Amino acid sequence: MLERIFRRVRGLRDREREKDGEERQRLRRWAVRPDGWRAPQGYENGILVEGGGRMLFVAGQIAWDADQNLVGEGNMTKQFVQALDNVLVVVADAGGHPEEIVRMTIYVTDKKAYLNAAKAIGEAWRSRIGRHYPAMALVQVADLLEPGAMVEIEATAVIG
């Protein structure tokens, strides 16, 4: 299912690139790394965007499949991966690319489970997004709205 969506989106992106390739080249992004601060790992302190673009605000995505069935009950890695894939599908459907995500907030119900799964989560991240890291925050919450959900990801992208 996800592959079919990505194929459809790639076709849309190819047409979009032909149409507005010049506009995309004007949009520039820089990581903000204050002098004297230790380099962050797995996120950026800030992302500066110049040159316009369209802003996309992605609602919190949990580990639902396309039929809104929870994926990976009790498994932080599987839930994170599905929630991240859902964010990427929304970004792609809006004509964007993973590297155009400039901000992300990750809500987890169990910080220890997240930290224990960090290596597998990092591998999944790099296989989908590479070494692009937006400004990010990780927030532990008491609970999420959907029973059994352990992670929810919201994002902001500047597409252009």
C-alpha positions, 0 to 999 in steps of 0.5 A: 500500500505504502509503495503504491502511494509513493509511486503515485506521489513520485509521478506527481513530483516529477510533473511538479518538478518540471512545472516549478523546478526554478521556484524550488531552487530558490528555496534554501534551508540552513541548519542553525547551529549557535557558536559554542554549542555542542553539535546536536545528534539526530535533530537540529536546533533550528532550521532557517528557510529562505525564499518562500515556499508553501507551509504544510502543517501535518497533524499528529500521526500515530501508527495507523495503517490506511484503514485506521488499524493500530500497527505494532501494538506494544512495540515502540519501533513498529509504531514509530516507523508507521507514524513516520511513514504516515507523516511522509505520505502526507508530505508527499501527497502535498508535493513535498519531500522528506528534506522539506520537513523543518520541524517535528514533535514526537510524543511518546508514552514511554521515554524508556521504551523510546530510548531502548528502541533508539538504534532501530528507530535511527536505522528506520529514519535513515532508510527513509529520510537519510541524514536530514534532521529537522528541528525536533522535540521529544515529549513524554506524555501520560497517554495518547487519544488512541488506546494502545498508541505509544507514539504520535508525530506531528511535523511542519514542512516548507514545500517549494 
